[in-house]
Amino acid sequence: MKVLVVEDEEALADVVRRGLVQEGFTVDVYGNGVDGLWAASELPYDVIVLDIMLPGLNGYQVVEQLRARNVWTPVLMLTAKDGEYDQTDAFDLGADDYLTKPFSFLILVARLRALIRRGAPERPATMSVGDLTLDTARRRVARAGTEITLTPKEFTLLNYLMHRRDQVVTKTEILEHVWDTAFEGDVNIVEVYVGYLRKKIDTPFDRRTIETVRGVGYRLLAT
């Protein structure tokens, strides 16, 4: 399993590299966005670890250009930032996962292995589940041709659920991917935002797209 790490903090990059090598990965490290973009475009990798704050090109620009070039290698973004717009932007531009520094190395390895298992199928800018569509490039959501206005957090939540359609996701998974691993608020915020989404994408259209799996979490139904 080959990993590309694009990180300009040399000490952190070295720690991540050595740790991943011990876990059986083959690792290449680049310290700026320009070299990282070249490597990701020209060389085969199973997964990419990409910092957001990089010299040359930032992480947003790198992942955006990769997707524009139809390079669909899974990308996990690292950043010291933890604002919701950072996460929203990362997912909208085509990232697959997100970790906020400081992070647990065990969690990083688990996330990378999960991304590798999922693989890198081509992903169009617009996702569809039944008559529900989400356009990540234009940040538009519609159902049966009717446009739906969502807040940034609602959009990110729906984006994540659509990526995981027909799969049960726990509240913890949603918190880690839609908020972040350092979130210390009430876990019931997930239930609140699922309720907001239902009122916008389901109730007006007499649909039940988001299913509650009692005691486990939620599932976005593809049918």
ZADO-1210 file (C-alpha; in nm, 4 decimals, padded with zeros to 6 digits):
<atoms>
<atom x="00.0000" y="00.0000" z="00.0000" code="MET" pos="1"/>
<atom x="00.1581" y="00.3250" z="-00.1160" code="LYS" pos="2"/>
<atom x="00.0890" y="00.6572" z="00.0570" code="VAL" pos="3"/>
<atom x="00.1740" y="01.0101" z="-00.0529" code="LEU" pos="4"/>
<atom x="00.2218" y="01.2538" z="00.2358" code="VAL" pos="5"/>
<atom x="00.2238" y="01.6244" z="00.1453" code="VAL" pos="6"/>
<atom x="00.3187" y="01.8138" z="00.4616" code="GLU" pos="7"/>
<atom x="00.5520" y="02.1101" z="00.5105" code="ASP" pos="8"/>
<atom x="00.6135" y="02.0567" z="00.8833" code="GLU" pos="9"/>
<atom x="00.9248" y="01.8411" z="00.8547" code="GLU" pos="10"/>
<atom x="00.9082" y="01.6970" z="01.2061" code="ALA" pos="11"/>
<atom x="00.5437" y="01.5952" z="01.1682" code="LEU" pos="12"/>
<atom x="00.6005" y="01.4574" z="00.8184" code="ALA" pos="13"/>
<atom x="00.8894" y="01.2457" z="00.9456" code="ASP" pos="14"/>
<atom x="00.6879" y="01.1108" z="01.2383" code="VAL" pos="15"/>
<atom x="00.3980" y="01.0209" z="01.0078" code="VAL" pos="16"/>
<atom x="00.6336" y="00.8632" z="00.7522" code="ARG" pos="17"/>
<atom x="00.8159" y="00.6489" z="01.0083" code="ARG" pos="18"/>
<atom x="00.4913" y="00.5427" z="01.1725" code="GLY" pos="19"/>
<atom x="00.3292" y="00.4449" z="00.8428" code="LEU" pos="20"/>
<atom x="00.6379" y="00.2506" z="00.7355" code="VAL" pos="21"/>
<atom x="00.6195" y="00.0540" z="01.0614" code="GLN" pos="22"/>
<atom x="00.2556" y="-00.0237" z="00.9766" code="GLU" pos="23"/>
<atom x="00.3611" y="-00.1710" z="00.6437" code="GLY" pos="24"/>
<atom x="00.2979" y="00.1227" z="00.4120" code="PHE" pos="25"/>
<atom x="00.5335" y="00.2532" z="00.1448" code="THR" pos="26"/>
<atom x="00.5556" y="00.6306" z="00.1872" code="VAL" pos="27"/>
<atom x="00.6651" y="00.9260" z="-00.0274" code="ASP" pos="28"/>
<atom x="00.6864" y="01.2702" z="00.1359" code="VAL" pos="29"/>
<atom x="00.6781" y="01.6124" z="-00.0324" code="TYR" pos="30"/>
<atom x="00.6934" y="01.9444" z="00.1483" code="GLY" pos="31"/>
<atom x="00.4995" y="02.1774" z="-00.0829" code="ASN" pos="32"/>
<atom x="00.1832" y="02.1789" z="-00.2903" code="GLY" pos="33"/>
<atom x="00.3529" y="02.2068" z="-00.6299" code="VAL" pos="34"/>
<atom x="00.5645" y="01.8937" z="-00.5832" code="ASP" pos="35"/>
<atom x="00.2758" y="01.7159" z="-00.4139" code="GLY" pos="36"/>
<atom x="00.0441" y="01.7880" z="-00.7076" code="LEU" pos="37"/>
<atom x="00.3065" y="01.6608" z="-00.9524" code="TRP" pos="38"/>
<atom x="00.3588" y="01.3386" z="-00.7561" code="ALA" pos="39"/>
<atom x="-00.0129" y="01.2743" z="-00.7108" code="ALA" pos="40"/>
<atom x="-00.0762" y="01.3345" z="-01.0819" code="SER" pos="41"/>
<atom x="00.2164" y="01.1351" z="-01.2207" code="GLU" pos="42"/>
<atom x="00.2744" y="00.8495" z="-00.9742" code="LEU" pos="43"/>
<atom x="00.0386" y="00.5753" z="-00.8499" code="PRO" pos="44"/>
<atom x="-00.0760" y="00.5967" z="-00.4879" code="TYR" pos="45"/>
<atom x="-00.3423" y="00.4159" z="-00.2886" code="ASP" pos="46"/>
<atom x="-00.4169" y="00.7188" z="-00.0708" code="VAL" pos="47"/>
<atom x="-00.2933" y="01.0758" z="-00.0163" code="ILE" pos="48"/>
<atom x="-00.2409" y="01.2599" z="00.3150" code="VAL" pos="49"/>
<atom x="-00.2602" y="01.6293" z="00.2303" code="LEU" pos="50"/>
<atom x="-00.2017" y="01.9278" z="00.4577" code="ASP" pos="51"/>
<atom x="-00.4121" y="02.2361" z="00.3847" code="ILE" pos="52"/>
<atom x="-00.1577" y="02.5051" z="00.4716" code="MET" pos="53"/>
<atom x="00.1208" y="02.4401" z="00.2193" code="LEU" pos="54"/>
<atom x="00.3703" y="02.6614" z="00.0331" code="PRO" pos="55"/>
<atom x="00.3378" y="02.6881" z="-00.3443" code="GLY" pos="56"/>
<atom x="-00.0180" y="02.5566" z="-00.3693" code="LEU" pos="57"/>
<atom x="-00.2387" y="02.5066" z="-00.0665" code="ASN" pos="58"/>
<atom x="-00.4191" y="02.1795" z="-00.0028" code="GLY" pos="59"/>
<atom x="-00.7483" y="02.3121" z="-00.1399" code="TYR" pos="60"/>
<atom x="-00.5812" y="02.3996" z="-00.4701" code="GLN" pos="61"/>
<atom x="-00.4035" y="02.0644" z="-00.4886" code="VAL" pos="62"/>
<atom x="-00.7159" y="01.8531" z="-00.4397" code="VAL" pos="63"/>
<atom x="-00.9194" y="02.0774" z="-00.6705" code="GLU" pos="64"/>
<atom x="-00.6626" y="02.0400" z="-00.9493" code="GLN" pos="65"/>
<atom x="-00.6358" y="01.6648" z="-00.8924" code="LEU" pos="66"/>
<atom x="-01.0096" y="01.6189" z="-00.9354" code="ARG" pos="67"/>
<atom x="-01.0094" y="01.8485" z="-01.2389" code="ALA" pos="68"/>
<atom x="-00.7475" y="01.6150" z="-01.3906" code="ARG" pos="69"/>
<atom x="-00.9679" y="01.3133" z="-01.3099" code="ASN" pos="70"/>
<atom x="-00.7254" y="01.1848" z="-01.0478" code="VAL" pos="71"/>
<atom x="-00.9543" y="01.0147" z="-00.7972" code="TRP" pos="72"/>
<atom x="-00.7017" y="00.8806" z="-00.5471" code="THR" pos="73"/>
<atom x="-00.8632" y="00.9068" z="-00.1997" code="PRO" pos="74"/>
<atom x="-00.7449" y="01.2179" z="-00.0117" code="VAL" pos="75"/>
<atom x="-00.7355" y="01.2686" z="00.3637" code="LEU" pos="76"/>
<atom x="-00.6725" y="01.6327" z="00.4529" code="MET" pos="77"/>
<atom x="-00.4783" y="01.7462" z="00.7603" code="LEU" pos="78"/>
<atom x="-00.5025" y="02.0921" z="00.9080" code="THR" pos="79"/>
<atom x="-00.4555" y="02.2909" z="01.2252" code="ALA" pos="80"/>
<atom x="-00.7792" y="02.4708" z="01.1413" code="LYS" pos="81"/>
<atom x="-01.1104" y="02.3461" z="01.2773" code="ASP" pos="82"/>
<atom x="-01.3737" y="02.5811" z="01.1365" code="GLY" pos="83"/>
<atom x="-01.6753" y="02.4322" z="00.9628" code="GLU" pos="84"/>
<atom x="-01.5987" y="02.6188" z="00.6408" code="TYR" pos="85"/>
<atom x="-01.2591" y="02.4459" z="00.6208" code="ASP" pos="86"/>
<atom x="-01.4275" y="02.1070" z="00.6347" code="GLN" pos="87"/>
<atom x="-01.7032" y="02.2114" z="00.3958" code="THR" pos="88"/>
<atom x="-01.4501" y="02.3412" z="00.1449" code="ASP" pos="89"/>
<atom x="-01.2407" y="02.0252" z="00.1705" code="ALA" pos="90"/>
<atom x="-01.5350" y="01.7953" z="00.0996" code="PHE" pos="91"/>
<atom x="-01.6763" y="02.0206" z="-00.1711" code="ASP" pos="92"/>
<atom x="-01.3472" y="02.0213" z="-00.3617" code="LEU" pos="93"/>
<atom x="-01.3240" y="01.6434" z="-00.3571" code="GLY" pos="94"/>
<atom x="-01.1491" y="01.5378" z="-00.0357" code="ALA" pos="95"/>
<atom x="-01.2629" y="01.2088" z="00.1165" code="ASP" pos="96"/>
<atom x="-01.1773" y="01.2565" z="00.4821" code="ASP" pos="97"/>
<atom x="-01.0494" y="01.5187" z="00.7252" code="TYR" pos="98"/>
<atom x="-00.8392" y="01.5185" z="01.0446" code="LEU" pos="99"/>
<atom x="-00.7641" y="01.8171" z="01.2666" code="THR" pos="100"/>
<atom x="-00.4185" y="01.8534" z="01.4232" code="LYS" pos="101"/>
<atom x="-00.3224" y="01.7304" z="01.6733" code="PRO" pos="102"/>
<atom x="-00.4569" y="01.3867" z="01.5859" code="PHE" pos="103"/>
<atom x="-00.4183" y="01.0271" z="01.7020" code="SER" pos="104"/>
<atom x="-00.1832" y="00.8288" z="01.4809" code="PHE" pos="105"/>
<atom x="-00.4006" y="00.5198" z="01.5328" code="LEU" pos="106"/>
<atom x="-00.7018" y="00.7111" z="01.4008" code="ILE" pos="107"/>
<atom x="-00.4985" y="00.8279" z="01.1007" code="LEU" pos="108"/>
<atom x="-00.3991" y="00.4707" z="01.0157" code="VAL" pos="109"/>
<atom x="-00.7565" y="00.3467" z="01.0582" code="ALA" pos="110"/>
<atom x="-00.8908" y="00.6216" z="00.8324" code="ARG" pos="111"/>
<atom x="-00.6264" y="00.5533" z="00.5656" code="LEU" pos="112"/>
<atom x="-00.7013" y="00.1824" z="00.5639" code="ARG" pos="113"/>
<atom x="-01.0734" y="00.2552" z="00.5341" code="ALA" pos="114"/>
<atom x="-01.0112" y="00.4863" z="00.2369" code="LEU" pos="115"/>
<atom x="-00.7897" y="00.2266" z="00.0688" code="ILE" pos="116"/>
<atom x="-01.0559" y="-00.0422" z="00.1152" code="ARG" pos="117"/>
<atom x="-01.3129" y="00.1902" z="-00.0419" code="ARG" pos="118"/>
<atom x="-01.0854" y="00.2521" z="-00.3403" code="GLY" pos="119"/>
<atom x="-01.1024" y="00.5371" z="-00.5885" code="ALA" pos="120"/>
<atom x="-01.4036" y="00.5117" z="-00.8185" code="PRO" pos="121"/>
<atom x="-01.4651" y="00.8082" z="-01.0441" code="GLU" pos="122"/>
<atom x="-01.6912" y="01.0560" z="-00.8734" code="ARG" pos="123"/>
<atom x="-01.8851" y="01.3101" z="-01.0772" code="PRO" pos="124"/>
<atom x="-01.9421" y="01.6593" z="-00.9438" code="ALA" pos="125"/>
<atom x="-02.3133" y="01.5806" z="-00.9060" code="THR" pos="126"/>
<atom x="-02.4345" y="01.2945" z="-00.6892" code="MET" pos="127"/>
<atom x="-02.7848" y="01.1529" z="-00.7152" code="SER" pos="128"/>
<atom x="-02.9930" y="00.9416" z="-00.4815" code="VAL" pos="129"/>
<atom x="-03.3285" y="00.8823" z="-00.6417" code="GLY" pos="130"/>
<atom x="-03.4645" y="01.2247" z="-00.7371" code="ASP" pos="131"/>
<atom x="-03.2353" y="01.3987" z="-00.4838" code="LEU" pos="132"/>
<atom x="-02.9259" y="01.5612" z="-00.6366" code="THR" pos="133"/>
<atom x="-02.6252" y="01.7374" z="-00.4845" code="LEU" pos="134"/>
<atom x="-02.3874" y="01.9423" z="-00.6991" code="ASP" pos="135"/>
<atom x="-02.0619" y="01.9890" z="-00.5077" code="THR" pos="136"/>
<atom x="-01.9147" y="02.2356" z="-00.7570" code="ALA" pos="137"/>
<atom x="-02.2083" y="02.4769" z="-00.7536" code="ARG" pos="138"/>
<atom x="-02.3196" y="02.3867" z="-00.3987" code="ARG" pos="139"/>
<atom x="-02.6744" y="02.3190" z="-00.5101" code="ARG" pos="140"/>
<atom x="-02.9219" y="02.0634" z="-00.3827" code="VAL" pos="141"/>
<atom x="-03.2470" y="01.9787" z="-00.5593" code="ALA" pos="142"/>
<atom x="-03.5268" y="01.7245" z="-00.5322" code="ARG" pos="143"/>
<atom x="-03.7451" y="01.6408" z="-00.8312" code="ALA" pos="144"/>
<atom x="-03.6141" y="01.9556" z="-00.9981" code="GLY" pos="145"/>
<atom x="-03.6960" y="02.1838" z="-00.7028" code="THR" pos="146"/>
<atom x="-03.3929" y="02.3612" z="-00.5575" code="GLU" pos="147"/>
<atom x="-03.3430" y="02.3313" z="-00.1808" code="ILE" pos="148"/>
<atom x="-03.1510" y="02.5860" z="00.0260" code="THR" pos="149"/>
<atom x="-02.9205" y="02.4369" z="00.2889" code="LEU" pos="150"/>
<atom x="-02.6846" y="02.5934" z="00.5407" code="THR" pos="151"/>
<atom x="-02.3115" y="02.5063" z="00.5025" code="PRO" pos="152"/>
<atom x="-02.3322" y="02.2491" z="00.7823" code="LYS" pos="153"/>
<atom x="-02.6492" y="02.0907" z="00.6419" code="GLU" pos="154"/>
<atom x="-02.4833" y="02.0709" z="00.3002" code="PHE" pos="155"/>
<atom x="-02.1748" y="01.9015" z="00.4443" code="THR" pos="156"/>
<atom x="-02.3892" y="01.6530" z="00.6366" code="LEU" pos="157"/>
<atom x="-02.5936" y="01.5645" z="00.3285" code="LEU" pos="158"/>
<atom x="-02.2750" y="01.5358" z="00.1209" code="ASN" pos="159"/>
<atom x="-02.1315" y="01.2875" z="00.3706" code="TYR" pos="160"/>
<atom x="-02.4528" y="01.0839" z="00.3901" code="LEU" pos="161"/>
<atom x="-02.4760" y="01.0687" z="00.0114" code="MET" pos="162"/>
<atom x="-02.1169" y="00.9453" z="-00.0126" code="HIS" pos="163"/>
<atom x="-02.2143" y="00.6720" z="00.2351" code="ARG" pos="164"/>
<atom x="-02.5616" y="00.6035" z="00.0900" code="ARG" pos="165"/>
<atom x="-02.7200" y="00.2739" z="00.1903" code="ASP" pos="166"/>
<atom x="-02.4615" y="00.2395" z="00.4703" code="GLN" pos="167"/>
<atom x="-02.5395" y="00.2830" z="00.8389" code="VAL" pos="168"/>
<atom x="-02.3270" y="00.5608" z="00.9890" code="VAL" pos="169"/>
<atom x="-02.3030" y="00.6246" z="01.3616" code="THR" pos="170"/>
<atom x="-02.3340" y="00.9600" z="01.5341" code="LYS" pos="171"/>
<atom x="-01.9637" y="00.9367" z="01.6202" code="THR" pos="172"/>
<atom x="-01.8689" y="00.8886" z="01.2545" code="GLU" pos="173"/>
<atom x="-02.0843" y="01.1834" z="01.1544" code="ILE" pos="174"/>
<atom x="-01.9295" y="01.4021" z="01.4247" code="LEU" pos="175"/>
<atom x="-01.5771" y="01.3094" z="01.3131" code="GLU" pos="176"/>
<atom x="-01.6438" y="01.3723" z="00.9437" code="HIS" pos="177"/>
<atom x="-01.8901" y="01.6627" z="00.9475" code="VAL" pos="178"/>
<atom x="-01.7649" y="01.8395" z="01.2586" code="TRP" pos="179"/>
<atom x="-01.4202" y="01.7114" z="01.3667" code="ASP" pos="180"/>
<atom x="-01.2517" y="01.4667" z="01.6027" code="THR" pos="181"/>
<atom x="-01.1903" y="01.7447" z="01.8581" code="ALA" pos="182"/>
<atom x="-01.5605" y="01.8352" z="01.8865" code="PHE" pos="183"/>
<atom x="-01.6544" y="01.8511" z="02.2534" code="GLU" pos="184"/>
<atom x="-02.0188" y="01.9548" z="02.2308" code="GLY" pos="185"/>
<atom x="-02.3336" y="01.7495" z="02.2737" code="ASP" pos="186"/>
<atom x="-02.3438" y="01.4434" z="02.0476" code="VAL" pos="187"/>
<atom x="-02.7154" y="01.5109" z="02.0017" code="ASN" pos="188"/>
<atom x="-02.6239" y="01.7951" z="01.7669" code="ILE" pos="189"/>
<atom x="-02.6188" y="01.5224" z="01.4995" code="VAL" pos="190"/>
<atom x="-02.9821" y="01.4396" z="01.5717" code="GLU" pos="191"/>
<atom x="-03.0689" y="01.8094" z="01.5535" code="VAL" pos="192"/>
<atom x="-02.9082" y="01.8538" z="01.2112" code="TYR" pos="193"/>
<atom x="-03.0576" y="01.5328" z="01.0765" code="VAL" pos="194"/>
<atom x="-03.3924" y="01.6794" z="01.1794" code="GLY" pos="195"/>
<atom x="-03.3130" y="02.0020" z="00.9934" code="TYR" pos="196"/>
<atom x="-03.2250" y="01.8037" z="00.6809" code="LEU" pos="197"/>
<atom x="-03.5416" y="01.5950" z="00.6953" code="ARG" pos="198"/>
<atom x="-03.7545" y="01.9071" z="00.7123" code="LYS" pos="199"/>
<atom x="-03.5899" y="02.0349" z="00.3937" code="LYS" pos="200"/>
<atom x="-03.5254" y="01.7295" z="00.1752" code="ILE" pos="201"/>
<atom x="-03.7970" y="01.4867" z="00.2899" code="ASP" pos="202"/>
<atom x="-04.1013" y="01.6428" z="00.4543" code="THR" pos="203"/>
<atom x="-04.2013" y="01.8842" z="00.1733" code="PRO" pos="204"/>
<atom x="-04.1733" y="01.6017" z="-00.0816" code="PHE" pos="205"/>
<atom x="-04.3419" y="01.3296" z="00.1266" code="ASP" pos="206"/>
<atom x="-04.0215" y="01.1231" z="00.1294" code="ARG" pos="207"/>
<atom x="-03.8328" y="00.9259" z="00.3969" code="ARG" pos="208"/>
<atom x="-03.4790" y="00.9328" z="00.2607" code="THR" pos="209"/>
<atom x="-03.2960" y="00.9481" z="00.5947" code="ILE" pos="210"/>
<atom x="-03.3649" y="00.6384" z="00.8016" code="GLU" pos="211"/>
<atom x="-03.2971" y="00.6172" z="01.1741" code="THR" pos="212"/>
<atom x="-03.1373" y="00.2868" z="01.2683" code="VAL" pos="213"/>
<atom x="-03.2328" y="00.2675" z="01.6327" code="ARG" pos="214"/>
<atom x="-02.9386" y="00.2415" z="01.8683" code="GLY" pos="215"/>
<atom x="-02.6861" y="00.2689" z="01.5848" code="VAL" pos="216"/>
<atom x="-02.7202" y="00.5809" z="01.3695" code="GLY" pos="217"/>
<atom x="-02.8591" y="00.6842" z="01.0334" code="TYR" pos="218"/>
<atom x="-02.8753" y="00.5610" z="00.6762" code="ARG" pos="219"/>
<atom x="-02.9504" y="00.7537" z="00.3569" code="LEU" pos="220"/>
<atom x="-03.1649" y="00.5250" z="00.1425" code="LEU" pos="221"/>
<atom x="-03.0850" y="00.5080" z="-00.2275" code="ALA" pos="222"/>
<atom x="-03.4351" y="00.3934" z="-00.3180" code="THR" pos="223"/>
</atoms>
